[in-house]
Amino acid sequence: MVTTDDFDFYNVMLSIRSHGWSRDIAKSKKKKLLKKYKVDEFRDLYTFYYSGYNLRSTDLNAFLGLGQLKKINKISQVRYNNFLSYKENLKNFWYQGSLSNFISSFAYGTLVKNRMEVYKYLKKFNIETRPLICGNIGRHPFWIKKNGSSILINADIVHEYGLYLPNHYNLKKEDILFICQKFNEIAVPKFF
């Protein structure tokens, strides 16, 4: 536990306890970071401004995880079916695959040339998207401050064009088809 009356320090601590990103900090501080590092609202979801930690409750997570284990086979099968639906309906797009025949990912990873446009368009239909992992960690503010910017060719492709589409087990086939329809209306494929 830390006590402080320093608003700036308080916001840095909020960020550090949660990986170093800006999700929990004051809007005014977040706005300054976005401007300072020229980060758009989409990239901000997984941009690390400080070297951080994951200092959140583990007991609660363990309890919830044990409950999820009781239905893991059902969850995995639904996510696998969703993955196959995405793959079938987004044939013109690269997808994040696996060497395994059974893919039960939390999201469907792909690359698009017009990611910001896709993000904003899908958001209008309440379709959540996220950056494909964090991209090139060597381009995040905490790394640049200490080491300078790092060029990593494949990570840079993911950084600039990577996008996750939702794959929650509560999504039905018609939900996936709707997401694919809206995605296909706006997205421009990116191959490397």
Buried (B, 14 or more C-beta within 10 A) or exposed (E): EEEEEEEEEBBBBBBBBBBBBBEEBBEEBBEBBBEEBEBEEBBBBBBBBBBBEEEEEEEEEEEEEEEEEEEEEEBBEBBBBBBEBBBEBBEEBBBBEEEEEEBBBEBBBBBBEBBEEBBBBBEEEEBBBBBBBBBBBBBBBBBEEEEEEBEBEEBBBBBBBBBBBBBEBEBEEEBBBBBBEBBEEBBBBBEE
